[in-house]
Amino acid sequence: MRKKFFNVKRIAVIALVTAFVLVTLWLLQCLVVPKYVSQVVEGNLIAEYYKEEKDHDVLFIGDCEVYENFVPAALWEDYGINSYIRGSAQQLIWQSYYLLEDSLRYEKSDVVVFNVLAMQYNKPQREEYNRMSIEGMKWSSSKVGAILSSMTEEERFLDYVFPILRYHSRITELTWEDVQYMFSRPQVSYNGYYMRVDTKPAENVPDGKKLGNYRFGDNAYKYLDKITQLCKENDIELILVKAPSLYPYWYDEWEVQMEEYAAEHDLMYINFLELQEECGLDFSTDTYDAGLHLNLWGALKITDYLGKVLQEECGLADRRGEEHLSEVWKEKLKDYYAEIERQKAFYGVE
């Protein structure tokens, strides 16, 4: 009897010690992972989606050419279209596919908008961008697929499962921000839109360098096909877009391939580089980083163009009459306009 008591006691002690070690490691992991709050805020974009009510008419997927160039708040205010941007820095096309697949676990939008600049990449690129696109995803088969398709040769799957293995060396670089945001982080986007109101005119934009081969790679086409098929299977209209960013350079040969792909698969394709005059874009005032991305004022112009397309050609309804959704957006718009005023004051914008 006494021996049995000591065995139970030993098991209890081992269980408590194990629990203590696991909790300690979890807390340490929460401490050392990057917080992406005051710097490189793009690292928080993917995770913010899960806090939202899932009732979006339009989902955007893609890189900075979606999350810095389209404004969901304006789509709601002007057209009653409820949208969200699942964008991230240098989001590769296979990451866009798995993010769309992940989103379909929660909702099925009427339209998906995909920015085609990512077609230029045919293989994994850089770990830091992989992590900003993937770490914010909730665990699912989609996240596993995104990791396996994105890892560079130097990366390990286990480092995504247990980020402490990758970030433990940050223990010597911690700031108060790492403590402050261990368990929750402030909102950095507005339905996935990253806002900037300042201006840096586009001047001396370089021409594109000559390439040895202009054809997009087989892997890029493979995932574009998968995105197209996934949308068709779910009765979602897929719109391909090229944002009007002046750099990275968009080659004529790339344009031809996207036009041919859209025609072959009966997809709408909008190249905003060709619509600058129609949208009223002025790159002396409508960009904050010399033509790479639009500021708010430029983004509002192409968002207005897209809103008309979504309403008139895709038949999306104006939902501003829905009481609950209108109340949700009433609160969102308060934050949106407060951020505009905050940034105006910070950058000295009239």
PAVOSE-74157 format. One line per field, with one value per residue: x, y, z of N, C-alpha, C in turn; residue in one letter. Coordinates in steps of 0.2 Angstrom, whole numbers, plus 5000, padded with zeros to 4 digits. Each point is the difference from the previous one (the first is absolute). Layout:
# PAVOSE-74157
n.x <- X  ...
n.y <- Y  ...
n.z <- Z  ...
ca.x <- X  ...
ca.y <- Y  ...
ca.z <- Z  ...
c.x <- X  ...
c.y <- Y  ...
c.z <- Z  ...
residu <- A  ...
***
This chain:
# PAVOSE-74157
n.x <- 5004  5005  5002  4994  5000  5006  4998  4994  5004  5004  4994  4998  5006  5001  4993  5000  5006  4997  4995  5004  5004  4995  4998  5006  5001  4993  5001  5006  4996  4995  5005  5003  4994  5002  4999  5005  5001  5006  5002  5000  4996  5002  5004  4996  5000  5003  5003  5000  5000  5003  5001  4999  4994  4998  4999  5006  4999  5006  5004  5005  5004  5006  5005  5005  5000  4998  5004  5004  4997  4997  4994  4999  5002  5004  5001  5000  5003  5003  5001  5001  5007  4999  5006  5004  5006  5001  5003  5006  5006  5002  4994  5002  5000  5004  5003  4999  5002  5005  5001  4999  5003  5004  4999  5000  5004  5000  5001  4995  5004  4997  5005  5005  5004  5003  5005  5001  5003  4996  4998  5003  4997  5005  5004  5001  4999  4997  5004  5002  5000  5002  5004  5000  5000  5004  5004  4997  5001  4993  5002  5002  4997  4997  5001  4999  4995  4998  5001  4997  4995  5001  5002  5005  5005  5001  4994  4997  4996  5004  5003  4995  5001  5007  4997  5000  4999  4996  4996  5002  5003  4993  5002  5005  4995  4997  4994  4998  5001  5006  5001  4999  5002  5002  4994  5000  4998  5002  4994  5003  4995  4997  4998  5006  4998  5006  4998  5000  5001  5007  5004  5002  5001  4997  5007  5002  4994  5004  5002  4996  5004  5004  4995  5003  4995  4995  5000  4994  5003  5001  5004  5002  5000  5004  5002  5001  5002  5003  5003  5001  5002  5004  5001  5002  5003  5002  5000  5007  4998  5005  5003  5004  5005  5002  5002  4999  5003  5004  5001  5002  5005  4995  5002  5000  5005  5000  4999  5004  5004  5000  5001  5005  5003  4999  5002  5006  5001  4999  5005  4998  5003  5002  5003  5001  5005  4995  4999  5007  4999  4997  5004  5004  5004  5003  5005  4998  4993  4999  5007  5001  5001  4998  4994  5003  4997  4993  5000  4997  5002  5005  5000  4997  5004  5004  4999  4999  5005  5003  4998  5001  5005  5001  4997  5003  5006  5001  4996  5005  4996  4996  5004  5001  4995  5005  4996  5001  5001  4995  4997  5002  4998  4995  5001  5000  4995  4998  5002  4997  4995  5000  5001  4995  4997  5001  5000  4995  4999  5001  4997  4996  4995  4999
n.y <- 4994  5000  4994  4998  5002  4997  4995  5001  5001  4995  4997  5002  4998  4995  4999  5002  4997  4995  5001  5000  4995  4996  5002  4999  4995  4999  5002  4996  4996  5001  5000  4995  4997  5002  5006  5003  5004  5002  4994  5001  5004  5000  4998  5005  5001  4995  5001  5006  4996  4996  5007  5000  5003  4993  5006  4998  5006  5003  4996  5004  4998  5000  5003  5004  4997  4996  4999  5003  4997  4996  5003  4994  5004  5002  4994  5000  5006  4998  4993  5000  5000  4994  5002  4996  5003  4994  5006  4999  5002  5001  5000  4994  4998  4995  5005  5003  4995  4999  5006  5000  4994  5003  5005  4995  4999  5006  5001  5001  5003  5005  5004  4998  5005  4998  5003  5001  5006  4996  5000  5006  4998  4995  5002  4997  5005  5003  4998  5006  5000  4994  5002  5005  4996  4996  5003  5005  4995  4998  4996  4998  4996  5005  5001  4993  5000  5005  4997  4994  5004  5003  4994  5004  4998  5006  5000  5000  4995  4996  5005  4997  4993  5001  5006  4998  4994  5004  5002  4994  5002  5001  4995  5001  5000  4998  5003  5006  5002  4996  5004  5006  4997  4997  5003  5006  5002  5006  5003  4998  4997  5002  4994  5000  5006  5001  5005  5004  5006  4998  5004  4995  5005  4997  4999  5001  4998  4995  5000  4995  4996  4999  4996  4994  5000  5002  4993  5001  4998  4994  5001  5006  4997  4996  5005  5004  4994  4998  5007  4999  4994  5003  5005  4997  4996  5006  5001  5001  5006  4998  5006  5000  5002  5006  5001  5006  4996  5005  4997  4994  4999  5002  4994  5002  4996  5003  5006  4998  4998  5005  5004  4996  5000  5007  5001  4996  5003  5004  5004  5004  5004  5003  5003  5002  4997  4996  5001  5001  5002  4994  4998  5004  4995  5003  4998  5007  4998  4995  5001  4996  4996  5005  4998  4997  5005  5000  5006  5003  5006  4997  4997  5005  5003  4995  5001  5006  5000  4997  5005  5004  4997  4999  5006  5003  4997  5000  5006  5003  4998  5005  4999  5007  4997  4996  5000  4993  4999  5004  4997  4994  5003  5002  4994  4996  5004  4999  4993  4999  5004  4997  4994  5002  5002  4994  4997  5003  5000  4994  5000  5004  4995  5004
n.z <- 5000  5004  4997  5000  5006  5001  4996  5004  5006  4998  4997  5006  5003  4996  5001  5007  5001  4996  5004  5006  4997  4999  5006  5003  4996  5001  5006  5000  4997  5004  5004  4997  4998  4993  5002  4996  5005  5003  4998  4993  5000  4994  5004  5002  4993  4999  5006  4998  4994  5004  5002  4994  4999  4998  4997  4997  4996  5002  4997  5002  4995  5003  4997  5001  4994  5005  5005  4995  4996  5004  5000  5004  5004  4995  4999  5007  5001  4995  5002  5007  4998  5003  5001  4999  5002  4997  5001  4997  5003  4994  5000  5001  4994  5002  5003  4995  4996  5005  4999  4994  4999  5004  4996  4995  5005  4999  4994  4996  4997  4997  5002  4997  5003  4995  5003  4994  5004  5004  4994  5002  5005  4998  5005  5006  5003  5005  5005  5001  4993  4999  5005  4997  4995  5003  5004  4997  4996  5001  5005  4994  4996  5000  5006  5001  4996  5003  5006  4998  4997  5005  5003  5002  4997  5002  4998  5006  4999  5004  4996  4996  5002  5001  4999  5006  4996  4997  5005  5002  4995  4999  5004  4996  4996  5005  4999  5003  4994  5001  5006  4998  4995  5006  5002  4998  4994  5000  4998  4994  4998  4995  5003  5002  5000  4997  5004  4995  5003  5001  4998  4996  4996  4994  5000  4993  4999  5003  4994  4997  5004  4995  4999  5003  5004  4996  4999  5003  5005  4999  5005  4997  4994  5003  5004  4994  4997  5006  5000  4993  5001  5005  4996  4995  5004  5002  4993  5000  4999  4996  5003  4994  5004  4997  5006  5000  5004  5000  5006  4999  4995  4996  4997  4994  5001  5006  4997  4995  5004  5004  4995  4997  5006  5001  4994  5001  5006  4996  5001  5004  4996  5005  4995  5006  4998  4996  5006  5000  4993  4998  5004  4996  4999  5005  4997  5000  5001  4996  5001  5005  4995  4996  5001  5006  5004  4999  5001  5005  4998  4999  5006  5003  4996  5001  5007  4999  4996  5004  5005  4995  4999  5007  5000  4995  5000  5007  5000  5003  5005  5000  5005  4998  4997  5001  5005  5001  4994  5000  5005  4998  4994  5003  5004  4995  4997  5006  5000  4994  5001  5006  4997  4996  5005  5003  4994  4999  5006  4999  4994  5003  4999  4995
ca.x <- 4996  5005  5003  4995  4999  5006  5000  4995  5003  5006  4997  4997  5006  5002  4995  5001  5006  4999  4995  5004  5005  4996  4997  5006  5002  4995  5000  5006  4999  4996  5004  5005  4998  4999  4993  4998  4996  5003  5004  4998  4993  4997  5001  4994  4994  4997  4997  4995  4994  4996  4996  4995  4994  5001  4994  5003  4998  5006  5006  5006  5006  5006  5006  4999  4996  4993  4999  5001  4997  4993  4998  4994  4996  4997  4995  4994  4997  4998  4997  4997  5003  5004  5006  5006  5006  5004  5006  5006  5005  5002  4996  5002  4993  4998  4998  4993  4995  4999  4996  4993  4998  4999  4994  4994  4998  4996  4995  5001  4999  4997  5006  5007  5005  5007  5005  5004  5007  5004  5002  5008  5004  4998  5003  5001  5004  5003  4997  4997  4993  4996  4997  4995  4994  4998  5000  4993  4995  4998  5002  4995  5004  5002  5006  5005  5002  5003  5007  5004  5001  5003  5006  5007  5004  5002  4994  4998  4993  4999  5001  4994  4995  5002  5004  5005  5007  5002  5001  5003  5006  4998  4999  5005  4998  4993  4998  4993  4994  4999  4996  4994  4996  5001  4994  4996  5004  4995  4998  5004  4997  4993  4997  5006  5003  5005  4999  5005  4997  5005  5001  5007  4998  5004  5005  5006  4999  5004  4997  5002  5006  4998  5000  5001  4994  4995  4994  4999  5002  4995  4997  4995  4994  4996  4996  4995  4995  4997  4995  4995  4996  4997  4994  4994  4997  4996  4995  5002  5003  5007  5002  5007  5002  5007  5000  5003  5007  5005  5006  5003  4998  4995  5002  4995  5000  4996  4993  4997  4999  4994  4994  4998  4997  4993  4996  4999  4996  4994  5001  5001  5007  5001  5006  4999  5006  4997  4994  5002  4997  4993  4999  5002  5006  5005  5006  5004  4997  4996  5004  5004  5007  5003  4997  4999  4994  4996  4997  4992  4997  5001  4996  4993  4999  4999  4995  4994  4999  4999  4993  4995  5001  4997  4993  4996  5001  5000  4993  5000  4995  5002  4998  4999  4993  5000  5001  5006  5006  5001  5003  5007  5004  5000  5006  5006  5001  5002  5007  5003  5001  5005  5007  5002  5001  5006  5005  5000  5003  5007  5004  5000  4996  4994
ca.y <- 5006  5006  5000  5002  5007  5004  5000  5005  5006  5001  5002  5006  5005  5000  5004  5007  5002  5000  5006  5006  5001  5002  5007  5004  5000  5003  5007  5002  5000  5006  5006  5001  5001  5007  5003  5003  5005  5007  4999  4994  4998  4995  4994  4999  5001  4993  4998  5004  4998  4995  5004  5003  4997  4998  5001  5005  4999  5000  4998  5001  4996  5002  5003  5007  5004  5000  5003  5007  5003  4999  5003  4998  5005  5004  4996  5000  5006  5003  4995  4995  4993  4998  4997  4999  4998  4995  5001  5000  5003  4996  4994  4996  4998  4994  5003  5003  4994  4997  5005  4999  4994  5001  5005  4997  4997  5005  5004  5000  5007  5000  5002  5000  5004  4998  5004  4995  5001  4994  4995  5000  4995  4993  4996  5003  5006  5002  4998  5005  5001  4994  5000  5005  4997  4994  4999  5003  4995  4995  4993  4996  4997  5006  5003  4995  5001  5007  4999  4995  5003  5006  5000  5000  4995  5001  5000  4993  5000  5000  5007  5004  4997  5003  5006  5001  4997  5005  5007  5000  5004  5007  5001  5005  5006  5001  5007  5000  4998  4993  4998  5003  4997  4993  4996  5003  5005  5005  5000  5004  5001  5001  4994  4998  5006  5004  5007  5006  5006  5005  5000  5001  4999  4996  5003  4996  4993  4996  4995  4993  4996  4995  4993  4995  4996  5004  4996  4998  4993  4995  5000  5005  4999  4994  5002  5004  4995  4998  5005  5001  4994  5000  5005  4997  4995  5003  5004  5007  5003  5002  5005  5001  5007  5002  5007  5005  5002  5001  4996  4996  5001  4995  4999  4999  4993  4998  5003  4996  4993  5001  5001  4994  4995  5002  4998  4993  4997  5004  5004  5007  5002  5008  5003  5007  5004  5003  5003  5006  5006  4999  5000  5006  4999  5004  4997  5005  5001  4994  4995  5002  4997  5001  4996  4993  4999  5006  5003  4999  5004  4996  4993  5002  5000  4994  4997  5003  4996  4993  4999  5000  4994  4995  5002  5000  4994  4994  5000  5000  5004  5006  4997  5005  4999  4994  5003  4998  5001  5007  5001  4998  5004  5006  5000  5000  5006  5005  4999  5002  5007  5002  4999  5005  5006  4999  5000  5007  5004  4997  5001  5007  5001  5005
ca.z <- 5000  5001  4994  4996  5001  4997  4993  4998  5001  4995  4994  5001  5000  4993  4996  5001  4997  4993  4998  5001  4995  4994  5000  5000  4993  4996  5002  4997  4993  4999  5001  4995  4993  4999  5002  4994  5002  4998  4994  4996  5002  4995  5003  5003  4996  4999  5006  5002  4997  5004  5004  4996  4998  4994  4996  4995  4993  4996  5004  4996  5002  4996  5003  5002  4995  5002  5006  5000  4994  5000  5007  5001  5003  4994  4997  5004  5001  4993  4996  5004  4999  5006  4997  5004  4997  5003  4997  5004  4996  4995  5000  4994  4997  5004  5006  4998  5000  5006  5004  4997  5003  5007  5001  4999  5006  5004  4996  4993  4998  4993  4996  5002  4996  5001  4996  4996  5000  5003  4995  4998  5005  4999  5005  5006  5000  5006  5006  5004  4997  5001  5007  5000  4996  5003  5007  5003  4998  5005  4997  4996  4994  4995  5003  4998  4992  4999  5002  4996  4994  5001  5004  4996  5002  5007  5005  5002  5001  5007  5003  4999  5005  5007  4998  5005  4997  4995  5003  5007  5000  5001  5007  5002  4996  5002  5002  5004  4995  5000  5006  4999  4995  5000  5000  4995  4997  4997  4992  4996  4994  4999  4996  4997  4996  5003  4998  5000  4997  4998  4993  4997  4993  4996  4996  4998  5000  4995  4995  5002  4997  4996  5003  4995  4999  5003  5001  5007  5002  5001  5007  5001  4996  5003  5005  4997  4998  5006  5002  4995  5001  5007  4999  4996  5004  5005  4997  5002  4994  5001  4996  5001  4999  5001  5003  4996  5002  4994  5001  4995  4993  4997  4993  4995  4999  5006  4999  4995  5003  5004  4996  4997  5006  5002  4995  5000  5006  5000  5006  5000  5001  5000  5001  5002  4997  4994  5002  5004  4998  5002  5008  5002  5004  4999  5004  5003  5006  5002  5002  5006  4999  4994  4995  5001  5002  5001  5007  5001  4995  4994  5001  4999  4993  4997  5003  4997  4994  5002  5003  4995  4996  5004  5001  4993  4996  5004  5003  5008  5003  5005  5006  5005  5004  5005  5006  5004  4996  5000  5007  5000  4996  5004  5005  4996  4997  5005  5001  4993  5000  5006  4998  4995  5004  5003  4995  4997  5005  5001  4994  4998  4994  5001
c.x <- 5004  5004  4996  4999  5006  5000  4995  5003  5005  4997  4997  5005  5002  4996  5001  5006  5000  4995  5004  5004  4996  4997  5005  5002  4995  5001  5006  4999  4996  5004  5005  4998  4999  4993  4997  4995  5002  5004  4998  4993  4997  5000  4993  4994  4997  4995  4993  4993  4996  4996  4994  4994  5001  4994  5002  4997  5006  5006  5006  5005  5006  5004  4998  4996  4992  4999  5002  4996  4992  4997  4993  4995  4996  4995  4994  4997  4997  4995  4996  5002  5004  5006  5006  5006  5005  5007  5006  5006  5003  4996  5001  4993  4998  4997  4993  4995  4998  4996  4993  4997  4998  4994  4994  4998  4995  4994  5001  4998  4997  5006  5006  5004  5007  5005  5006  5007  5004  5001  5007  5004  4998  5002  5000  5005  5004  4996  4996  4993  4996  4997  4995  4994  4997  4999  4993  4994  4999  5002  4994  5004  5002  5006  5006  5002  5004  5008  5004  5002  5005  5007  5006  5004  5003  4995  4998  4993  4999  5001  4994  4995  5002  5004  5006  5007  5003  5002  5004  5006  4998  4999  5005  4998  4993  5000  4994  4994  4999  4996  4993  4995  5001  4994  4995  5003  4994  4999  5005  4997  4992  4997  5006  5003  5005  5001  5007  4997  5005  5002  5008  4999  5005  5004  5005  4998  5004  4996  5002  5006  4998  5001  5002  4994  4994  4994  5000  5001  4994  4997  4995  4994  4996  4996  4995  4994  4996  4995  4994  4995  4996  4994  4994  4997  4995  4995  5002  5003  5007  5002  5007  5001  5007  5000  5004  5007  5005  5006  4998  4997  4995  5002  4995  4999  4996  4993  4996  4998  4993  4993  4998  4997  4993  4995  4998  4995  4993  5000  5001  5007  5000  5007  5000  5006  4997  4994  5001  4996  4992  4999  5002  5006  5006  5006  5004  4997  4997  5004  5004  5008  5003  4998  4999  4993  4996  4999  4993  4997  5000  4996  4993  4998  4999  4995  4993  4999  4998  4993  4995  5000  4996  4993  4997  5002  5000  4993  5000  4995  5003  4997  4999  4994  5000  5002  5006  5006  5001  5003  5007  5004  5000  5006  5007  5002  5003  5008  5004  5001  5004  5007  5002  5002  5007  5006  5001  5004  5008  5004  4999  4996  4993  4994
c.y <- 5006  5001  5004  5008  5004  5000  5005  5007  5002  5002  5007  5006  5000  5004  5007  5003  5001  5006  5007  5002  5002  5007  5005  5001  5004  5008  5003  5001  5007  5006  5001  5001  5007  5003  5004  5006  5007  4999  4994  4998  4995  4993  4998  4999  4993  4998  5004  4998  4996  5003  5002  4995  4998  5000  5005  4998  4999  4998  5002  4995  5003  5004  5008  5004  4999  5003  5007  5004  5000  5002  4997  5005  5004  4995  4999  5007  5002  4995  4995  4993  4999  4996  4999  4998  4995  5001  5000  5001  4994  4993  4996  4997  4994  5002  5003  4994  4997  5005  5000  4994  5001  5004  4996  4995  5004  5003  4999  5007  4999  5001  4999  5004  4998  5004  4996  5001  4994  4995  5000  4995  4993  4996  5004  5006  5001  4998  5005  5002  4994  5000  5006  4998  4994  5000  5002  4995  4996  4993  4996  4996  5006  5003  4995  5001  5006  4999  4996  5003  5006  5000  5001  4994  5000  4999  4993  5001  5001  5007  5004  4997  5003  5006  5001  4998  5005  5007  5000  5005  5008  5002  5006  5007  5002  5007  4999  4998  4992  4997  5003  4996  4992  4996  5003  5006  5005  4999  5004  5001  5001  4996  4998  5005  5003  5007  5004  5006  5005  4999  5001  4999  4995  5004  4995  4992  4996  4995  4993  4998  4995  4993  4995  4996  5003  4996  4998  4993  4995  4999  5006  4999  4994  5003  5005  4996  4998  5005  5001  4994  5000  5005  4997  4995  5003  5005  5008  5003  5003  5005  5001  5008  5001  5007  5005  5002  5000  4996  4995  5001  4995  5000  4999  4993  4996  5001  4995  4993  5001  5001  4993  4995  5002  4998  4993  4997  5005  5004  5007  5002  5008  5002  5007  5004  5004  5005  5007  5006  5000  5000  5007  5000  5005  4998  5005  5001  4993  4994  5002  4998  5000  4995  4993  4998  5006  5002  4999  5003  4996  4994  5002  5000  4994  4995  5002  4996  4993  4999  5001  4993  4995  5001  4998  4994  4994  4999  4999  5005  5005  4997  5005  5000  4995  5003  4998  5002  5008  5002  4998  5005  5007  5001  5000  5006  5006  4999  5002  5007  5003  4999  5005  5007  4999  5001  5007  5004  4997  5002  5008  5001  5004  4996
c.z <- 5000  4993  4994  5001  4998  4993  4997  5001  4995  4994  5000  5000  4993  4996  5001  4997  4993  4998  5001  4995  4993  5000  5000  4993  4996  5002  4997  4992  4999  5001  4994  4993  4999  5000  4994  5001  4998  4994  4996  5002  4996  5003  5004  4996  5000  5006  5001  4997  5005  5005  4997  5000  4993  4995  4994  4993  4996  5005  4995  5003  4996  5005  5002  4994  5001  5007  5001  4995  5000  5007  5001  5003  4995  4996  5004  4999  4993  4996  5004  4999  5006  4998  5005  4996  5004  4996  5005  4996  4996  5001  4993  4998  5003  5007  4999  5000  5006  5005  4997  5003  5007  5001  4999  5005  5004  4996  4993  4997  4993  4995  5003  4995  5001  4996  4997  5000  5003  4995  4998  5004  4999  5005  5007  5000  5007  5006  5003  4997  5001  5007  5001  4997  5004  5007  5003  4998  5006  4997  4997  4995  4995  5003  4999  4993  4999  5002  4996  4993  5000  5003  4995  5003  5007  5006  5002  5002  5008  5003  4999  5005  5007  4998  5005  4998  4995  5003  5007  5001  5001  5008  5002  4997  5002  5002  5004  4995  5000  5006  4999  4996  4999  4998  4995  4997  4997  4993  4997  4993  5000  4995  4995  4996  5005  4998  5001  4997  4998  4992  4998  4992  4997  4996  4998  5001  4995  4995  5003  4996  4995  5003  4994  4998  5003  5001  5008  5001  5000  5007  5001  4996  5004  5006  4998  4998  5006  5003  4996  5001  5007  5000  4996  5004  5005  4998  5002  4993  5002  4995  5001  4999  5000  5002  4997  5003  4995  5001  5006  4993  4998  4993  4996  4998  5005  4999  4995  5003  5004  4996  4997  5005  5001  4994  4999  5005  5001  5007  4999  5002  5000  5001  5002  4997  4994  5002  5004  4999  5002  5007  5003  5005  4998  5004  5003  5007  5003  5003  5006  5000  4993  4994  5001  5003  5001  5007  5000  4994  4993  5000  4999  4993  4996  5003  4997  4993  5001  5002  4994  4996  5004  5000  4993  4996  5004  5003  5008  5002  5005  5007  5006  5004  5005  5006  5004  4996  5000  5007  5000  4996  5004  5004  4996  4997  5005  5001  4994  5000  5005  4997  4994  5003  5004  4996  4997  5005  5001  4994  4998  4994  5001  4998
residu <- M  R  K  K  F  F  N  V  K  R  I  A  V  I  A  L  V  T  A  F  V  L  V  T  L  W  L  L  Q  C  L  V  V  P  K  Y  V  S  Q  V  V  E  G  N  L  I  A  E  Y  Y  K  E  E  K  D  H  D  V  L  F  I  G  D  C  E  V  Y  E  N  F  V  P  A  A  L  W  E  D  Y  G  I  N  S  Y  I  R  G  S  A  Q  Q  L  I  W  Q  S  Y  Y  L  L  E  D  S  L  R  Y  E  K  S  D  V  V  V  F  N  V  L  A  M  Q  Y  N  K  P  Q  R  E  E  Y  N  R  M  S  I  E  G  M  K  W  S  S  S  K  V  G  A  I  L  S  S  M  T  E  E  E  R  F  L  D  Y  V  F  P  I  L  R  Y  H  S  R  I  T  E  L  T  W  E  D  V  Q  Y  M  F  S  R  P  Q  V  S  Y  N  G  Y  Y  M  R  V  D  T  K  P  A  E  N  V  P  D  G  K  K  L  G  N  Y  R  F  G  D  N  A  Y  K  Y  L  D  K  I  T  Q  L  C  K  E  N  D  I  E  L  I  L  V  K  A  P  S  L  Y  P  Y  W  Y  D  E  W  E  V  Q  M  E  E  Y  A  A  E  H  D  L  M  Y  I  N  F  L  E  L  Q  E  E  C  G  L  D  F  S  T  D  T  Y  D  A  G  L  H  L  N  L  W  G  A  L  K  I  T  D  Y  L  G  K  V  L  Q  E  E  C  G  L  A  D  R  R  G  E  E  H  L  S  E  V  W  K  E  K  L  K  D  Y  Y  A  E  I  E  R  Q  K  A  F  Y  G  V  E
***
